[in-house]
């Protein structure tokens, strides 16, 4: 990956993910080919925090109909759960949303 902004695509903003921000856990959609070490370095560089742990999960795209007889699929994507270290500051982007 050339750029850290290519690794972190967007934050996942749901009730469940916002409830976990009190425990310094954040959820992001990431590039499907990004590894845990790349995700950790990208979050640390973008937000200026210290990451303790990263968990990832791959989602397979759902089947969709694109007309009368043309089946298609949504894109495959990857989600990362990022746990910050205890001595790290929080990510300011999420503070106003809770």
Backbone as JSON Lines, residues from 0, in Angstrom:
{"i":0,"aa":"X","n":[0.84,-1.18,0.0],"ca":[0.0,0.0,0.0],"c":[0.88,1.24,0.0]}
{"i":1,"aa":"X","n":[0.55,2.18,-0.83],"ca":[1.35,3.37,-0.97],"c":[0.98,4.44,0.05]}
{"i":2,"aa":"X","n":[-0.28,4.55,0.41],"ca":[-0.74,5.66,1.21],"c":[-1.58,5.12,2.38]}
{"i":3,"aa":"X","n":[-1.46,5.74,3.56],"ca":[-2.25,5.28,4.71],"c":[-3.73,5.54,4.5]}
{"i":4,"aa":"X","n":[-4.08,6.55,3.7],"ca":[-5.47,6.84,3.42],"c":[-6.08,5.84,2.44]}
{"i":5,"aa":"X","n":[-5.26,5.04,1.77],"ca":[-5.76,3.95,0.95],"c":[-6.1,2.74,1.8]}
{"i":6,"aa":"X","n":[-5.5,2.63,2.98],"ca":[-5.75,1.5,3.87],"c":[-7.04,1.72,4.66]}
{"i":7,"aa":"X","n":[-7.18,2.87,5.31],"ca":[-8.38,3.19,6.09],"c":[-9.37,3.87,5.14]}
{"i":8,"aa":"X","n":[-10.46,3.18,4.81],"ca":[-11.43,3.71,3.85],"c":[-12.42,4.64,4.54]}
{"i":9,"aa":"X","n":[-13.06,4.18,5.62],"ca":[-14.03,5.01,6.33],"c":[-14.27,4.42,7.72]}
{"i":10,"aa":"X","n":[-14.74,5.25,8.66],"ca":[-15.15,4.71,9.96],"c":[-16.55,4.11,9.85]}
{"i":11,"aa":"X","n":[-16.81,3.1,10.66],"ca":[-18.12,2.48,10.73],"c":[-18.87,3.14,11.89]}
{"i":12,"aa":"X","n":[-19.96,3.85,11.6],"ca":[-20.71,4.59,12.6],"c":[-22.05,3.87,12.82]}
{"i":13,"aa":"X","n":[-22.13,3.05,13.87],"ca":[-23.35,2.38,14.26],"c":[-23.53,2.53,15.76]}
{"i":14,"aa":"X","n":[-24.69,2.16,16.27],"ca":[-24.91,2.23,17.71],"c":[-23.93,1.33,18.45]}
{"i":15,"aa":"X","n":[-23.71,0.16,17.93],"ca":[-22.83,-0.79,18.59],"c":[-21.38,-0.3,18.6]}
{"i":16,"aa":"X","n":[-20.92,0.24,17.48],"ca":[-19.54,0.72,17.43],"c":[-19.36,1.97,18.28]}
{"i":17,"aa":"X","n":[-20.38,2.82,18.38],"ca":[-20.27,4.02,19.2],"c":[-20.3,3.69,20.69]}
{"i":18,"aa":"X","n":[-20.98,2.61,21.07],"ca":[-21.0,2.18,22.47],"c":[-19.62,1.69,22.9]}
{"i":19,"aa":"X","n":[-18.84,1.17,21.98],"ca":[-17.51,0.64,22.3],"c":[-16.45,1.73,22.38]}
{"i":20,"aa":"X","n":[-16.75,2.96,21.97],"ca":[-15.74,4.02,22.01],"c":[-15.36,4.39,23.44]}
{"i":21,"aa":"X","n":[-16.23,4.12,24.41],"ca":[-15.88,4.36,25.81],"c":[-14.76,3.46,26.29]}
{"i":22,"aa":"X","n":[-14.61,2.31,25.67],"ca":[-13.54,1.36,25.99],"c":[-12.35,1.51,25.05]}
{"i":23,"aa":"X","n":[-12.33,2.6,24.28],"ca":[-11.27,2.88,23.3],"c":[-11.2,1.82,22.2]}
{"i":24,"aa":"X","n":[-12.36,1.37,21.75],"ca":[-12.45,0.44,20.62],"c":[-13.13,1.17,19.47]}
{"i":25,"aa":"X","n":[-12.53,1.11,18.3],"ca":[-13.05,1.81,17.13],"c":[-13.13,0.84,15.96]}
{"i":26,"aa":"X","n":[-14.07,1.11,15.05],"ca":[-14.33,0.21,13.92],"c":[-14.15,0.98,12.62]}
{"i":27,"aa":"X","n":[-13.43,0.38,11.68],"ca":[-13.16,1.01,10.39],"c":[-13.37,0.01,9.26]}
{"i":28,"aa":"X","n":[-13.79,0.52,8.1],"ca":[-13.72,-0.28,6.87],"c":[-12.34,-0.06,6.31]}
{"i":29,"aa":"X","n":[-11.67,-1.14,5.97],"ca":[-10.28,-1.05,5.49],"c":[-10.17,-1.74,4.14]}
{"i":30,"aa":"X","n":[-9.04,-1.56,3.5],"ca":[-8.77,-2.19,2.21],"c":[-8.73,-3.71,2.39]}
{"i":31,"aa":"X","n":[-9.34,-4.46,1.47],"ca":[-9.39,-5.91,1.63],"c":[-8.03,-6.6,1.66]}
{"i":32,"aa":"X","n":[-7.01,-6.0,1.07],"ca":[-5.69,-6.63,1.05],"c":[-4.77,-6.09,2.15]}
{"i":33,"aa":"X","n":[-5.29,-5.28,3.06],"ca":[-4.47,-4.72,4.13],"c":[-4.33,-5.72,5.28]}
{"i":34,"aa":"X","n":[-3.12,-5.82,5.83],"ca":[-2.86,-6.68,6.96],"c":[-3.01,-5.93,8.27]}
{"i":35,"aa":"X","n":[-2.97,-6.67,9.38],"ca":[-3.15,-6.05,10.7],"c":[-2.05,-5.04,11.02]}
{"i":36,"aa":"X","n":[-0.83,-5.34,10.64],"ca":[0.29,-4.44,10.92],"c":[0.14,-3.15,10.13]}
{"i":37,"aa":"X","n":[-0.28,-3.25,8.86],"ca":[-0.51,-2.06,8.04],"c":[-1.65,-1.22,8.61]}
{"i":38,"aa":"X","n":[-2.71,-1.86,9.07],"ca":[-3.84,-1.14,9.65],"c":[-3.41,-0.42,10.92]}
{"i":39,"aa":"X","n":[-2.63,-1.1,11.75],"ca":[-2.14,-0.49,12.99],"c":[-1.3,0.76,12.7]}
{"i":40,"aa":"X","n":[-0.37,0.65,11.77],"ca":[0.48,1.79,11.43],"c":[-0.33,2.94,10.83]}
{"i":41,"aa":"X","n":[-1.33,2.62,10.01],"ca":[-2.15,3.65,9.39],"c":[-2.96,4.42,10.42]}
{"i":42,"aa":"X","n":[-3.59,3.71,11.37],"ca":[-4.38,4.38,12.4],"c":[-3.49,5.24,13.29]}
{"i":43,"aa":"X","n":[-2.32,4.72,13.64],"ca":[-1.39,5.49,14.47],"c":[-0.92,6.76,13.76]}
{"i":44,"aa":"X","n":[-0.68,6.67,12.45],"ca":[-0.2,7.84,11.71],"c":[-1.32,8.86,11.47]}
{"i":45,"aa":"X","n":[-2.5,8.4,11.12],"ca":[-3.6,9.31,10.8],"c":[-4.1,10.04,12.04]}
{"i":46,"aa":"X","n":[-4.33,9.31,13.13],"ca":[-4.98,9.88,14.3],"c":[-4.02,10.23,15.44]}
{"i":47,"aa":"X","n":[-2.75,9.84,15.35],"ca":[-1.78,10.16,16.39],"c":[-2.06,9.46,17.7]}
{"i":48,"aa":"X","n":[-2.45,8.2,17.66],"ca":[-2.75,7.42,18.86],"c":[-1.85,6.2,18.9]}
{"i":49,"aa":"X","n":[-1.92,5.45,20.01],"ca":[-1.15,4.22,20.15],"c":[-2.11,3.04,20.14]}
{"i":50,"aa":"X","n":[-1.94,2.13,19.18],"ca":[-2.84,0.99,19.01],"c":[-2.28,-0.22,19.75]}
{"i":51,"aa":"X","n":[-3.15,-0.88,20.52],"ca":[-2.74,-2.08,21.26],"c":[-3.04,-3.35,20.46]}
{"i":52,"aa":"X","n":[-4.21,-3.4,19.81],"ca":[-4.62,-4.64,19.16],"c":[-5.52,-4.33,17.97]}
{"i":53,"aa":"X","n":[-5.45,-5.16,16.93],"ca":[-6.3,-5.04,15.75],"c":[-6.89,-6.41,15.43]}
{"i":54,"aa":"X","n":[-8.22,-6.45,15.29],"ca":[-8.91,-7.65,14.83],"c":[-9.59,-7.32,13.52]}
{"i":55,"aa":"X","n":[-9.59,-8.27,12.58],"ca":[-10.2,-8.03,11.27],"c":[-11.19,-9.13,10.94]}
{"i":56,"aa":"X","n":[-12.14,-8.78,10.07],"ca":[-13.11,-9.74,9.57],"c":[-13.4,-9.41,8.11]}
{"i":57,"aa":"X","n":[-13.46,-10.44,7.27],"ca":[-13.77,-10.28,5.85],"c":[-15.24,-10.55,5.62]}
{"i":58,"aa":"X","n":[-15.88,-9.71,4.8],"ca":[-17.28,-9.88,4.43],"c":[-17.36,-10.17,2.94]}
{"i":59,"aa":"X","n":[-18.1,-11.21,2.59],"ca":[-18.3,-11.56,1.2],"c":[-19.49,-10.76,0.67]}
{"i":60,"aa":"X","n":[-19.4,-10.28,-0.55],"ca":[-20.47,-9.47,-1.14],"c":[-21.74,-10.27,-1.34]}
{"i":61,"aa":"X","n":[-22.87,-9.65,-1.05],"ca":[-24.16,-10.29,-1.22],"c":[-24.55,-10.36,-2.7]}
{"i":62,"aa":"X","n":[-25.34,-11.36,-3.05],"ca":[-25.87,-11.47,-4.41],"c":[-26.99,-10.46,-4.58]}
{"i":63,"aa":"X","n":[-26.98,-9.76,-5.7],"ca":[-27.99,-8.75,-6.02],"c":[-28.49,-8.98,-7.44]}
{"i":64,"aa":"X","n":[-29.74,-8.6,-7.69],"ca":[-30.28,-8.65,-9.05],"c":[-30.05,-7.31,-9.71]}
{"i":65,"aa":"X","n":[-29.62,-7.34,-10.95],"ca":[-29.36,-6.13,-11.71],"c":[-30.28,-6.03,-12.92]}
{"i":66,"aa":"X","n":[-31.46,-6.56,-12.83],"ca":[-32.4,-6.55,-13.93],"c":[-33.1,-7.89,-14.02]}
{"i":67,"aa":"X","n":[-33.63,-8.18,-15.18],"ca":[-34.45,-9.39,-15.33],"c":[-33.63,-10.67,-15.15]}
{"i":68,"aa":"X","n":[-32.47,-10.74,-15.76],"ca":[-31.75,-12.01,-15.71],"c":[-30.26,-11.85,-15.46]}
{"i":69,"aa":"X","n":[-29.86,-10.7,-14.96],"ca":[-28.42,-10.46,-14.78],"c":[-28.08,-10.49,-13.29]}
{"i":70,"aa":"X","n":[-27.57,-11.58,-12.78],"ca":[-27.18,-11.58,-11.37],"c":[-25.87,-10.82,-11.17]}
{"i":71,"aa":"X","n":[-25.72,-10.24,-10.03],"ca":[-24.5,-9.51,-9.71],"c":[-24.21,-9.63,-8.23]}
{"i":72,"aa":"X","n":[-23.13,-9.02,-7.79],"ca":[-22.74,-9.09,-6.39],"c":[-22.29,-7.72,-5.9]}
{"i":73,"aa":"X","n":[-22.54,-7.46,-4.62],"ca":[-21.94,-6.29,-3.98],"c":[-20.46,-6.6,-3.79]}
{"i":74,"aa":"X","n":[-19.68,-5.57,-3.47],"ca":[-18.25,-5.79,-3.34],"c":[-17.91,-6.52,-2.04]}
{"i":75,"aa":"X","n":[-16.82,-7.26,-2.06],"ca":[-16.27,-7.86,-0.85],"c":[-15.56,-6.75,-0.08]}
{"i":76,"aa":"X","n":[-15.64,-6.77,1.26],"ca":[-15.01,-5.73,2.04],"c":[-14.48,-6.28,3.36]}
{"i":77,"aa":"X","n":[-13.7,-5.49,4.03],"ca":[-13.03,-5.91,5.26],"c":[-13.27,-4.88,6.34]}
{"i":78,"aa":"X","n":[-13.52,-5.37,7.56],"ca":[-13.76,-4.51,8.71],"c":[-12.66,-4.75,9.73]}
{"i":79,"aa":"X","n":[-12.19,-3.67,10.37],"ca":[-11.14,-3.78,11.38],"c":[-11.64,-3.2,12.69]}
{"i":80,"aa":"X","n":[-11.46,-3.96,13.77],"ca":[-11.73,-3.49,15.13],"c":[-10.39,-3.1,15.73]}
{"i":81,"aa":"X","n":[-10.25,-1.83,16.13],"ca":[-8.98,-1.31,16.63],"c":[-9.13,-1.0,18.11]}
{"i":82,"aa":"X","n":[-8.29,-1.62,18.94],"ca":[-8.26,-1.37,20.38],"c":[-7.05,-0.49,20.69]}
{"i":83,"aa":"X","n":[-7.3,0.68,21.28],"ca":[-6.2,1.57,21.63],"c":[-5.57,1.16,22.95]}
{"i":84,"aa":"X","n":[-4.33,1.56,23.15],"ca":[-3.63,1.28,24.4],"c":[-4.25,2.09,25.53]}
{"i":85,"aa":"X","n":[-4.07,1.65,26.77],"ca":[-4.64,2.32,27.94],"c":[-4.1,3.74,28.09]}
{"i":86,"aa":"X","n":[-2.82,3.93,27.82],"ca":[-2.2,5.25,28.0],"c":[-2.38,6.16,26.78]}
{"i":87,"aa":"X","n":[-3.09,5.7,25.76],"ca":[-3.3,6.49,24.54],"c":[-4.47,7.43,24.7]}
{"i":88,"aa":"X","n":[-4.43,8.53,23.97],"ca":[-5.57,9.45,23.94],"c":[-6.65,8.86,23.04]}
{"i":89,"aa":"X","n":[-7.86,9.41,23.13],"ca":[-8.95,8.93,22.29],"c":[-8.88,9.59,20.92]}
{"i":90,"aa":"X","n":[-9.61,9.05,19.97],"ca":[-9.68,9.61,18.63],"c":[-10.73,10.72,18.65]}
{"i":91,"aa":"X","n":[-10.31,11.94,18.37],"ca":[-11.18,13.11,18.48],"c":[-12.34,13.09,17.5]}
{"i":92,"aa":"X","n":[-12.18,12.43,16.38],"ca":[-13.21,12.37,15.35],"c":[-14.52,11.79,15.9]}
{"i":93,"aa":"X","n":[-14.42,10.82,16.81],"ca":[-15.59,10.11,17.33],"c":[-16.2,10.77,18.56]}
{"i":94,"aa":"X","n":[-15.56,11.76,19.16],"ca":[-16.0,12.29,20.44],"c":[-17.36,12.97,20.38]}
{"i":95,"aa":"X","n":[-17.69,13.7,19.34],"ca":[-18.96,14.39,19.26],"c":[-20.12,13.51,18.88]}
{"i":96,"aa":"X","n":[-19.88,12.26,18.51],"ca":[-20.93,11.39,18.01],"c":[-21.57,10.53,19.09]}
{"i":97,"aa":"X","n":[-20.95,10.43,20.24],"ca":[-21.47,9.56,21.3],"c":[-22.55,10.25,22.08]}
